[in-house]
């Protein structure tokens, strides 16, 4: 089972929203997924956040072998630049 970290499109016509999800590589773009890792809003209005991700869970999935798509990789890189590195958990 090959896992991918990729974007899932939501929203309406001309106003997209995306979820950053872990899904099987063979699953459809908007089909079922394993876990929701965050959201990406390419055109936020007002106080809306552009990018909100859970870096700890992303690190977990990368550690077990999930491969991010090119777009997901650039969004993760952007989130790390803004939020800083995630300290390792003590569990």
CORBELPE-V987887 format. One record per pair of residues at least 6 apart in sequence whose ideal C-beta (glycine too) atoms are under 7 Angstrom apart, sorted by the first residue. I is the first residue (numbers start at 1). GAP is how many residues later the second one is. If there is no record, write none. Layout:
# CORBELPE-V987887
I;GAP + I;GAP
This chain:
# CORBELPE-V987887
1;23 + 2;22 + 2;23 + 3;19 + 3;21 + 3;22 + 3;31 + 3;58 + 3;62 + 3;63 + 4;19 + 4;21 + 4;62 + 4;63 + 4;65 + 5;15 + 5;17 + 5;32 + 5;53 + 5;56 + 5;61 + 5;63 + 5;64 + 5;67 + 6;15 + 6;17 + 6;63 + 6;66 + 7;11 + 7;13 + 7;33 + 7;64 + 7;65 + 8;10 + 8;11 + 8;13 + 8;21 + 8;22 + 8;25 + 9;7 + 9;9 + 9;20 + 9;21 + 10;7 + 10;8 + 10;9 + 11;6 + 16;26 + 17;22 + 17;24 + 18;21 + 18;22 + 19;17 + 19;20 + 20;17 + 20;18 + 20;19 + 20;20 + 20;33 + 20;52 + 20;55 + 21;12 + 21;14 + 21;15 + 21;16 + 22;11 + 22;12 + 22;13 + 22;15 + 22;39 + 22;44 + 23;10 + 23;11 + 35;22 + 37;16 + 37;17 + 37;20 + 37;21 + 38;14 + 38;15 + 38;16 + 39;13 + 40;11 + 40;35 + 41;7 + 41;8 + 41;9 + 44;6 + 51;24 + 51;27 + 51;28 + 53;23 + 53;26 + 55;24 + 55;25 + 55;28 + 55;31 + 56;30 + 56;33 + 58;18 + 59;27 + 68;8
